[in-house]
Amino acid sequence: MQKTLKRQIVFNGYGIHTGKFAEVTISPLRTDSGLIFRSLNLTAKYCYPHIRGNERGTEIVFTDDSTLQTVEHLVASLVGLGVDNALIEVDGPEAPIKDGSAKFFVEQLLAAGLEEQAQPKNFYEFKEPRFLAENGKFILAVPAENFKVNFLLDYAHPLVQTDIFSFDLSKDNFVQEIAPARTYGFAEEIEYLLKNNLAQGATLQNAIVVGADGFSTTLRFPDELVRHKILDFLGDIYALGVLPKAEFFVYKSGHVFNQKFVQMILDAC
């Protein structure tokens, strides 16, 4: 059955890219509403074509072309807990990053409590395998009974190199296995990011920095980086508007490519 929150929650924090402060209010909604974002008096449902991926995150695009940045962790938190209907209000240009994972958001949602609603869940069902490949990346979706993702991470870096993790939302524990995985970046990217007005709110408390000699902090999991990619993927693929019933095999994908896959699927409908 569909779910929403039992009560409203409010929290705040700083955006990782803009560095700007924002307050977030998440409220219950009636059945079949979906995840609705509101920012600066503009409203959009979290679904294509209102979603756009960029190199560093996923954003809502409103009717006046203004954006609400870095919403993927919030969305993944809701989806991972099975929330179908909620109003997410953000009074700024970017959702707070907190510690770089979904852990804080999940804790707040669970503290509020989840409420089952009198309507069956909606799903996107794949009738046949779908595949997209580009520039050494690929996403393959195979029809399945539940949502599952197998993600292969591959970097030309001695500390990361190749890593793989599989997550089945129907069987595995999202709260324990995926939500705590933090965002990350490489030390050699920092100068580029700052010159392009990105990572203005990034600190060693909200992002893992991968350097030549090690990580900036102790990892929560030996494979924390690939787990975070699954967190991002869950938030991004929900641009379908509902959770897909499919098993995904993903190689080196990111926010831009994830949204290209969603666009390919929905443009074919």
Secondary structure as UniProt FT lines:
FT   STRAND          3..5
FT   STRAND          9..14
FT   TURN            16..18
FT   STRAND          21..28
FT   TURN            31..32
FT   STRAND          35..39
FT   TURN            40..41
FT   STRAND          42..45
FT   TURN            48..49
FT   STRAND          51..54
FT   TURN            55..56
FT   STRAND          57..61
FT   TURN            63..64
FT   STRAND          67..69
FT   HELIX           72..80
FT   TURN            81..82
FT   STRAND          86..90
FT   TURN            98..99
FT   HELIX           103..112
FT   STRAND          114..116
FT   STRAND          123..125
FT   STRAND          130..134
FT   TURN            135..136
FT   STRAND          137..143
FT   STRAND          148..154
FT   TURN            158..160
FT   STRAND          162..168
FT   TURN            169..171
FT   HELIX           174..177
FT   TURN            178..180
FT   STRAND          184..186
FT   HELIX           187..189
FT   HELIX           190..195
FT   TURN            196..197
FT   TURN            200..201
FT   TURN            204..206
FT   STRAND          208..210
FT   TURN            222..223
FT   HELIX           224..237
FT   HELIX           238..240
FT   STRAND          243..251
FT   HELIX           255..267
//
